[in-house]
Every structure is written in C-alpha cells, then in structure tokens.
Amino acid sequence: MANPNPHEDTTRPAYLGELLRHFADLRDGTHGAAVTRADKEQLFLQAVAFMDPASRQALGEINRTLLLGTGTVNATGVVRHPAGDTTAAWTLEWPEQQRAGLSPITLLAFYGRGFHHPHMRGRSVGNWPLNVFSASEGKEALPTLRAIAAAELHNLVFESDYRIVPATLHQHDDTALY
C-alpha cells in the first residue's frame, strides 16, 4: 500500500527528521508548537525529563565499558541562571580524570537567553538541536548522546593521555585491546 502522505519519508532516520524539524522551526519562528520564550522553556523542562534516561544510559555505557565501573554519573536537573540561560547537565567523573585535573564528560542541554530554541552539546563538542517532545524521542536521541559523550572522552584523552581510560590499561579475556 502506498504511503498516504507522499511528503513523509518513513525510511528517514530519526536524527534527520529531528534536524529537518529544527530547520522548520527556524523558518517558522517556533519550537514545536511554541512561539513565546515562556512556552519554549516549558518544552525545555519536558525535554530534559525525556532526555534523562538516555543521557544516563550513554554515560553509564562509557563508565561500565571504558572506565570499568569506576565513574559516577551525576545530573544537575534544570538550572536557571541569573543571565537568563536555562541548562541541565549530566556528567561522568572518575578517579583518573579527577587526578589529571580534567573536566568530566558532560552532556549539556541548554536554552541560551538569546537563542531561538534549546540545544544539546558537550563541554567540548558543538551543538545539536534539542527537539525532543516525548519519551520515545528521548530514547531516539541515544545515538546522538553516545556520539557526544564518546567525542567528549576522546577530547579529554587529548587534553591528557590515554591512561585516563582504565580499559586501556587492563586486558580482559573477551575484550582484548587491538
């Protein structure tokens, strides 16, 4: 049976749909159905809640696999800053990173005071539109969050060296390093 909406591409990956929605929001001056800053902030609060499980999962995977369970995942919840920005952060800290004086791996949801709509980013990794309006879209964001977190760890290794990643120093029977 033919797709009833010929403009809808059901084979399009979710992340590209999210990017197209971002561009449409820029075109239309909206974020989802919201037009005002207050309404967009309400959507941001909801998006943070929807992103929490996937953010914790992405950081937890790195902790279990690369940091050998030595790290701690933390979340700030939504923080409103005096300058007008609104943020929420998920971080992963571990002993080697702390001893090296490095920042933690960070996933940051932010809605800057002068921004049209919210974004996701890492501490050292650039912006991705935060167009999450449901729990299922929060789950669909997991690959993007994984990529941001992995890039954050990669950048921390360049700020220090590979020894901040415990898995690089331990060889396991079924996960030998290549």
DOVO-552981 format. One record per residue: y, x, z of N, C-alpha, C in turn; residue number from 1. Coordinates in steps of 0.1 Angstrom, whole numbers, plus 2048, in hexadecimal, padded with zeros to 3 digits. Each point is the difference from the previous one (the first is absolute). Layout:
BEGIN
+------+------+------+-------+-------+-------+------+------+------+-----+
: n.yy : n.xx : n.zz : ca.yy : ca.xx : ca.zz : c.yy : c.xx : c.zz : num :
+------+------+------+-------+-------+-------+------+------+------+-----+
:    Y :    X :    Z :     Y :     X :     Z :    Y :    X :    Z : NUM :
...
+------+------+------+-------+-------+-------+------+------+------+-----+
This chain:
BEGIN
+------+------+------+-------+-------+-------+------+------+------+-----+
: n.yy : n.xx : n.zz : ca.yy : ca.xx : ca.zz : c.yy : c.xx : c.zz : num :
+------+------+------+-------+-------+-------+------+------+------+-----+
:  7F4 :  808 :  800 :   80C :   7F8 :   800 :  80C :  809 :  800 :   1 :
:  80A :  7FC :  7F8 :   80C :   808 :   7FF :  809 :  7FF :  80D :   2 :
:  807 :  80A :  803 :   809 :   800 :   80B :  80B :  7F5 :  7FE :   3 :
:  802 :  7F6 :  809 :   80A :   7F6 :   7FE :  80E :  805 :  7FF :   4 :
:  803 :  80C :  806 :   80D :   806 :   7FF :  7FF :  80D :  7F8 :   5 :
:  804 :  7FF :  7F3 :   7FE :   80C :   7F8 :  809 :  80C :  804 :   6 :
:  80A :  7FE :  809 :   808 :   80B :   804 :  7FB :  807 :  80D :   7 :
:  7F5 :  7FA :  806 :   7FA :   805 :   80C :  7F4 :  809 :  7FB :   8 :
:  801 :  80D :  804 :   7F5 :   809 :   7FD :  7F7 :  802 :  80C :   9 :
:  7F5 :  7F9 :  800 :   7F7 :   800 :   80B :  7F8 :  80D :  802 :  10 :
:  801 :  809 :  7F6 :   7FA :   80D :   801 :  80A :  80B :  806 :  11 :
:  80C :  7FC :  802 :   80A :   809 :   804 :  7FD :  804 :  80F :  12 :
:  800 :  80D :  803 :   7FE :   805 :   80D :  80B :  7FB :  80A :  13 :
:  7FC :  7FD :  80C :   80A :   7FA :   80A :  80C :  809 :  801 :  14 :
:  7FF :  80D :  800 :   80C :   808 :   803 :  80A :  7FF :  7F4 :  15 :
:  7FB :  7FD :  7F4 :   809 :   7FF :   7F5 :  807 :  7F2 :  801 :  16 :
:  7F9 :  7F6 :  804 :   806 :   7F3 :   803 :  80B :  801 :  80A :  17 :
:  7FD :  808 :  80B :   80A :   802 :   80A :  80D :  807 :  7FA :  18 :
:  7FE :  809 :  7F7 :   80B :   807 :   7FA :  808 :  7F7 :  7F7 :  19 :
:  7F9 :  7F8 :  7F8 :   807 :   7F6 :   7F8 :  808 :  7F6 :  808 :  20 :
:  7FA :  7FC :  80B :   807 :   7F6 :   809 :  80D :  807 :  805 :  21 :
:  7FF :  80D :  804 :   80B :   808 :   804 :  80B :  800 :  7F6 :  22 :
:  7FD :  802 :  7F3 :   80A :   801 :   7F5 :  806 :  7F2 :  7FE :  23 :
:  7F8 :  7F5 :  802 :   805 :   7F3 :   7FE :  80A :  7FD :  80C :  24 :
:  7FD :  804 :  80C :   809 :   7FE :   80B :  80D :  807 :  7FD :  25 :
:  800 :  80C :  7FB :   80C :   807 :   7FC :  808 :  7F8 :  7F6 :  26 :
:  7F9 :  7FB :  7F6 :   806 :   7F8 :   7F5 :  806 :  7F4 :  806 :  27 :
:  7F9 :  7F9 :  809 :   804 :   7F3 :   804 :  809 :  800 :  80D :  28 :
:  801 :  80B :  806 :   808 :   801 :   80D :  7F9 :  7FA :  80C :  29 :
:  7F2 :  800 :  7FF :   7F9 :   7FA :   80B :  7F6 :  80A :  806 :  30 :
:  7F9 :  7FC :  80A :   7F4 :   807 :   806 :  7F7 :  7F5 :  804 :  31 :
:  7F5 :  7FE :  7F8 :   7F8 :   7F4 :   801 :  809 :  7F5 :  7FD :  32 :
:  801 :  7F6 :  808 :   809 :   7F4 :   7FE :  80D :  802 :  807 :  33 :
:  802 :  80B :  807 :   80B :   802 :   809 :  80C :  806 :  7F8 :  34 :
:  80C :  7FB :  804 :   80C :   805 :   7FA :  809 :  807 :  80A :  35 :
:  801 :  7FB :  80C :   809 :   805 :   80A :  7F9 :  80C :  808 :  36 :
:  808 :  808 :  806 :   7FB :   80B :   808 :  7F7 :  7FB :  80B :  37 :
:  805 :  7F6 :  807 :   7F8 :   7FA :   80B :  7F2 :  7FB :  7FC :  38 :
:  800 :  7F9 :  7F5 :   7F3 :   7FC :   7FB :  7F7 :  80B :  7FB :  39 :
:  806 :  80A :  7FA :   7F8 :   80C :   7FC :  7FB :  808 :  80C :  40 :
:  808 :  800 :  80B :   7FB :   806 :   80C :  7F4 :  7F9 :  806 :  41 :
:  800 :  7F3 :  800 :   7F5 :   7F8 :   804 :  7F3 :  803 :  7F8 :  42 :
:  802 :  802 :  7F3 :   7F4 :   803 :   7F8 :  7FC :  80F :  804 :  43 :
:  809 :  808 :  803 :   7FD :   80E :   804 :  7F7 :  800 :  80D :  44 :
:  804 :  7F8 :  80A :   7F9 :   7FE :   80C :  7F1 :  7FC :  7FD :  45 :
:  7FF :  7F6 :  7F7 :   7F3 :   7FB :   7FD :  7F8 :  80B :  7F9 :  46 :
:  806 :  808 :  7F6 :   7FA :   80A :   7F9 :  7FA :  80B :  809 :  47 :
:  808 :  804 :  80A :   7FC :   80A :   80A :  7F3 :  7FB :  807 :  48 :
:  7FF :  7F4 :  804 :   7F4 :   7FA :   806 :  7F4 :  801 :  7F6 :  49 :
:  803 :  7FC :  7F4 :   7F5 :   800 :   7F6 :  7FB :  80E :  7FC :  50 :
:  80A :  80A :  801 :   7FC :   80E :   7FD :  7F9 :  807 :  80B :  51 :
:  802 :  7FB :  80C :   7FA :   808 :   80C :  7F2 :  803 :  7FF :  52 :
:  7F7 :  7F7 :  7FC :   7F1 :   804 :   800 :  7FE :  80B :  7F5 :  53 :
:  806 :  7FE :  7F4 :   7FD :   80A :   7F5 :  806 :  80E :  804 :  54 :
:  80C :  800 :  806 :   806 :   80C :   804 :  7F8 :  808 :  80A :  55 :
:  7FB :  7F8 :  80A :   7F7 :   806 :   80A :  7F3 :  805 :  7FA :  56 :
:  7FB :  7F9 :  7F6 :   7F4 :   804 :   7FA :  802 :  80D :  7F8 :  57 :
:  80A :  801 :  7F8 :   803 :   80C :   7F8 :  801 :  80C :  809 :  58 :
:  807 :  7FF :  80B :   802 :   80B :   809 :  7F3 :  803 :  807 :  59 :
:  7F9 :  7F5 :  804 :   7F3 :   802 :   807 :  7F6 :  807 :  7F8 :  60 :
:  800 :  7FD :  7F3 :   7F6 :   807 :   7F7 :  803 :  80F :  7FF :  61 :
:  80D :  804 :  800 :   803 :   80E :   800 :  7FC :  806 :  80E :  62 :
:  803 :  7F9 :  80A :   7FC :   805 :   80E :  7F1 :  803 :  801 :  63 :
:  7F8 :  7F6 :  7FC :   7F2 :   801 :   801 :  7FA :  80B :  7F7 :  64 :
:  805 :  800 :  7F3 :   7FA :   809 :   7F6 :  805 :  80E :  800 :  65 :
:  80D :  802 :  801 :   806 :   80D :   7FF :  804 :  806 :  80D :  66 :
:  804 :  7F8 :  80A :   804 :   805 :   80D :  7F5 :  7FF :  80A :  67 :
:  7F4 :  7FB :  7FC :   7F4 :   800 :   808 :  802 :  7F8 :  80D :  68 :
:  808 :  7F5 :  7FF :   803 :   7F7 :   80B :  809 :  806 :  80B :  69 :
:  807 :  80A :  7FD :   808 :   807 :   80A :  80E :  7FA :  801 :  70 :
:  804 :  7F7 :  7F6 :   80D :   7FB :   800 :  802 :  7F2 :  807 :  71 :
:  80C :  7FC :  800 :   804 :   7F4 :   806 :  80A :  7F8 :  7F7 :  72 :
:  7FC :  7F4 :  7FD :   809 :   7F7 :   7F7 :  809 :  7F8 :  809 :  73 :
:  80D :  800 :  7FD :   80A :   7F9 :   808 :  808 :  7F7 :  7F7 :  74 :
:  805 :  7F5 :  805 :   809 :   7F7 :   7F8 :  80C :  7FD :  809 :  75 :
:  80B :  7FF :  7F9 :   80D :   7FD :   808 :  802 :  7F1 :  801 :  76 :
:  7FB :  7F9 :  7F7 :   804 :   7F2 :   7FE :  80E :  800 :  7F9 :  77 :
:  806 :  7F5 :  7FF :   80D :   7FF :   7F9 :  80B :  805 :  809 :  78 :
:  808 :  809 :  7FA :   80B :   806 :   808 :  80D :  7FD :  7F8 :  79 :
:  80A :  7FA :  807 :   80D :   7FD :   7F9 :  809 :  80B :  805 :  80 :
:  806 :  807 :  7F7 :   809 :   80C :   803 :  80F :  7FB :  800 :  81 :
:  808 :  807 :  808 :   80E :   7FC :   801 :  807 :  800 :  7F3 :  82 :
:  7FD :  809 :  7F7 :   807 :   801 :   7F3 :  7FC :  7F4 :  7F7 :  83 :
:  7F6 :  7F8 :  804 :   7FD :   7F4 :   7F7 :  7F2 :  801 :  7F9 :  84 :
:  7FA :  80C :  801 :   7F3 :   802 :   7FA :  7F5 :  7F9 :  809 :  85 :
:  7F5 :  7FC :  7FA :   7F5 :   7FB :   807 :  7F3 :  807 :  7FB :  86 :
:  7F8 :  805 :  80A :   7F5 :   809 :   7FC :  7F3 :  7FC :  808 :  87 :
:  7F5 :  804 :  7FC :   7F4 :   800 :   807 :  7F8 :  80D :  7FC :  88 :
:  7FA :  807 :  809 :   7F9 :   80C :   7FC :  7F2 :  800 :  806 :  89 :
:  7F7 :  806 :  7F9 :   7F2 :   803 :   804 :  7FF :  80F :  7FF :  90 :
:  7FB :  807 :  80A :   7FF :   80E :   800 :  7F2 :  805 :  804 :  91 :
:  7FC :  80C :  7FC :   7F4 :   806 :   804 :  803 :  80E :  804 :  92 :
:  7FD :  802 :  80D :   803 :   80D :   806 :  7F3 :  806 :  805 :  93 :
:  7FF :  80E :  800 :   7F4 :   806 :   804 :  803 :  80E :  806 :  94 :
:  7F8 :  806 :  808 :   804 :   80D :   807 :  804 :  80B :  7F7 :  95 :
:  7FA :  803 :  7F5 :   804 :   80B :   7F7 :  80E :  7FD :  7FA :  96 :
:  802 :  7F4 :  7FC :   80E :   7FD :   7FB :  80A :  802 :  80A :  97 :
:  7FD :  7FB :  80C :   80A :   802 :   80B :  802 :  80E :  804 :  98 :
:  7F6 :  808 :  801 :   801 :   80E :   803 :  808 :  808 :  7F5 :  99 :
:  7FF :  7FB :  7F4 :   807 :   807 :   7F5 :  80F :  7FB :  7FF : 100 :
:  804 :  7F6 :  809 :   80D :   7FB :   800 :  804 :  7F8 :  7F4 : 101 :
:  7F6 :  7F9 :  7FA :   802 :   7F8 :   7F5 :  801 :  7F1 :  803 : 102 :
:  807 :  7F9 :  7F8 :   801 :   7F1 :   801 :  7F2 :  7FA :  7FE : 103 :
:  7FE :  7F4 :  805 :   7F3 :   7F9 :   7FE :  800 :  7FB :  7F1 : 104 :
:  7F4 :  7FC :  7FC :   7FF :   7F9 :   7F4 :  806 :  7F2 :  803 : 105 :
:  809 :  7FC :  7F7 :   808 :   7F4 :   802 :  7FF :  7F6 :  7F4 : 106 :
:  7FE :  7F4 :  804 :   802 :   7F5 :   7F6 :  80B :  7F8 :  806 : 107 :
:  80A :  7FE :  7F7 :   80D :   7FA :   805 :  803 :  7F4 :  7F7 : 108 :
:  801 :  7F4 :  806 :   806 :   7F4 :   7FA :  80F :  800 :  804 : 109 :
:  808 :  7FF :  7F6 :   80F :   7FF :   804 :  807 :  7F7 :  7F6 : 110 :
:  80A :  7FA :  807 :   80A :   7F8 :   7F8 :  80E :  805 :  804 : 111 :
:  804 :  809 :  7F7 :   80D :   806 :   803 :  80C :  7F6 :  7FF : 112 :
:  80A :  803 :  808 :   80C :   7F7 :   801 :  805 :  7FC :  7F2 : 113 :
:  801 :  80A :  7F7 :   806 :   7FD :   7F3 :  7F6 :  7FD :  7F5 : 114 :
:  7F3 :  7FE :  804 :   7F6 :   7FF :   7F6 :  7FE :  7F1 :  7FC : 115 :
:  7FC :  7FE :  7F3 :   7FD :   7F3 :   7FB :  7F4 :  7FA :  807 : 116 :
:  7F6 :  808 :  803 :   7F4 :   7FB :   806 :  7F8 :  80C :  807 : 117 :
:  7F6 :  7FD :  807 :   7F9 :   80A :   808 :  7F7 :  809 :  7F7 : 118 :
:  7FC :  80C :  805 :   7F8 :   80A :   7FA :  7F6 :  806 :  80A : 119 :
:  7F6 :  806 :  7FB :   7F6 :   809 :   807 :  802 :  80E :  7FC : 120 :
:  7FE :  809 :  809 :   801 :   80E :   7FD :  7F9 :  808 :  80A : 121 :
:  7FE :  80D :  7FE :   7FC :   80A :   80A :  80C :  807 :  805 : 122 :
:  7FE :  809 :  809 :   80B :   809 :   805 :  805 :  808 :  7F4 : 123 :
:  7F6 :  806 :  7F8 :   804 :   809 :   7F6 :  7FC :  7FB :  7F2 : 124 :
:  7FC :  7F3 :  7FF :   7FB :   7FA :   7F3 :  809 :  7F5 :  7FD : 125 :
:  804 :  7FE :  7F4 :   80A :   7F7 :   7FB :  7FD :  7F1 :  802 : 126 :
:  808 :  7F8 :  7FA :   800 :   7F1 :   803 :  7F6 :  7F9 :  7F7 : 127 :
:  7FB :  7F5 :  806 :   7F8 :   7F6 :   7F8 :  804 :  7F2 :  805 : 128 :
:  802 :  7F7 :  7F7 :   805 :   7F3 :   804 :  7F7 :  7F9 :  80A : 129 :
:  805 :  7FA :  80A :   7F9 :   7F9 :   80A :  800 :  7F1 :  7FD : 130 :
:  7F8 :  7FC :  7F7 :   7FF :   7F2 :   7FC :  7F3 :  7FA :  805 : 131 :
:  7FF :  7FE :  80D :   7F4 :   7FB :   806 :  804 :  7F3 :  807 : 132 :
:  7FA :  7F5 :  7FB :   803 :   7F3 :   805 :  7F4 :  7F8 :  806 : 133 :
:  7F5 :  807 :  801 :   7F4 :   7FA :   806 :  7F7 :  80B :  806 : 134 :
:  7F6 :  7FB :  808 :   7F6 :   80A :   805 :  7F8 :  806 :  7F5 : 135 :
:  7FD :  7F8 :  7F6 :   7F8 :   806 :   7F5 :  808 :  80A :  7F8 : 136 :
:  80D :  7FE :  7FE :   808 :   80A :   7FA :  801 :  80D :  808 : 137 :
:  800 :  7FE :  80E :   800 :   80C :   809 :  7F3 :  808 :  7FE : 138 :
:  7F5 :  7F9 :  7FE :   7F3 :   807 :   7FD :  800 :  807 :  7F3 : 139 :
:  806 :  7FA :  7F6 :   801 :   805 :   7F2 :  809 :  80D :  800 : 140 :
:  809 :  802 :  80A :   808 :   80B :   801 :  7F9 :  80D :  805 : 141 :
:  7F4 :  7FE :  805 :   7F8 :   80B :   805 :  800 :  80D :  7F7 : 142 :
:  7FD :  7FF :  7F3 :   800 :   80C :   7F8 :  80D :  807 :  800 : 143 :
:  80B :  7F8 :  7FF :   80D :   807 :   801 :  803 :  807 :  80D : 144 :
:  7FC :  7F9 :  80B :   802 :   806 :   80D :  7F7 :  80D :  801 : 145 :
:  7F4 :  7FF :  7FB :   7F7 :   80C :   800 :  807 :  80C :  7F8 : 146 :
:  805 :  7FD :  7F5 :   807 :   80A :   7F8 :  80C :  806 :  807 : 147 :
:  808 :  7F8 :  806 :   80C :   805 :   808 :  7FB :  808 :  80B : 148 :
:  7F6 :  7FC :  808 :   7FB :   808 :   80B :  7FA :  80D :  7FC : 149 :
:  7F8 :  800 :  7F5 :   7FA :   80C :   7FB :  80B :  80A :  7FB : 150 :
:  80A :  7FB :  7FA :   80B :   808 :   7FB :  807 :  806 :  80C : 151 :
:  802 :  7F8 :  80A :   807 :   805 :   80C :  7F8 :  80C :  806 : 152 :
:  7F3 :  7FE :  801 :   7F7 :   80B :   806 :  801 :  80C :  7F7 : 153 :
:  800 :  7FE :  7F3 :   801 :   80B :   7F6 :  80D :  808 :  803 : 154 :
:  80B :  7F8 :  801 :   80D :   807 :   803 :  800 :  807 :  80D : 155 :
:  7FA :  7FB :  80A :   7FF :   807 :   80D :  7F9 :  80D :  7FF : 156 :
:  7F5 :  800 :  7F8 :   7F9 :   80D :   7FE :  809 :  80A :  7FA : 157 :
:  808 :  7FC :  7F6 :   809 :   809 :   7FA :  80B :  805 :  80A : 158 :
:  804 :  7F8 :  809 :   80A :   804 :   80A :  7FA :  80A :  80A : 159 :
:  7F2 :  800 :  801 :   7F9 :   808 :   80A :  7F5 :  807 :  7F8 : 160 :
:  7F4 :  7FC :  802 :   7F5 :   805 :   7F8 :  7F4 :  7F7 :  802 : 161 :
:  7F5 :  803 :  7F9 :   7F4 :   7F7 :   800 :  7FA :  7FF :  80E : 162 :
:  802 :  809 :  809 :   7FA :   800 :   80D :  804 :  7F4 :  809 : 163 :
:  80A :  7F9 :  7FC :   804 :   7F4 :   808 :  7F6 :  7F4 :  7FD : 164 :
:  7F7 :  802 :  7F6 :   7F7 :   7F5 :   7FD :  7F2 :  805 :  805 : 165 :
:  7FC :  7FB :  80C :   7F3 :   804 :   806 :  7F4 :  800 :  7F7 : 166 :
:  7FF :  7F7 :  7F7 :   7F4 :   7FF :   7F7 :  7FF :  80D :  7F7 : 167 :
:  80B :  807 :  7FD :   800 :   80C :   7F8 :  7F9 :  80B :  808 : 168 :
:  800 :  7FF :  80D :   7FA :   80B :   808 :  7F2 :  7FE :  804 : 169 :
:  7FB :  7F4 :  7FE :   7F2 :   7FC :   804 :  7F8 :  7FC :  7F5 : 170 :
:  7F4 :  805 :  7FE :   7F8 :   7FC :   7F5 :  7F5 :  7F6 :  806 : 171 :
:  7FF :  7F5 :  7FA :   7F6 :   7F6 :   804 :  7F4 :  800 :  7F7 : 172 :
:  7F5 :  7FB :  804 :   7F4 :   800 :   7F8 :  801 :  7F8 :  7F3 : 173 :
:  807 :  7F5 :  801 :   801 :   7F8 :   7F3 :  80E :  7FF :  7FB : 174 :
:  80A :  808 :  806 :   80D :   800 :   7FB :  805 :  80E :  7FE : 175 :
:  7F8 :  809 :  7FB :   804 :   80E :   7FF :  80C :  801 :  7F7 : 176 :
:  809 :  809 :  803 :   80C :   802 :   7F8 :  7FC :  807 :  7F3 : 177 :
:  807 :  7FD :  7F6 :   7FD :   805 :   7F3 :  80A :  80C :  7FD : 178 :
+------+------+------+-------+-------+-------+------+------+------+-----+
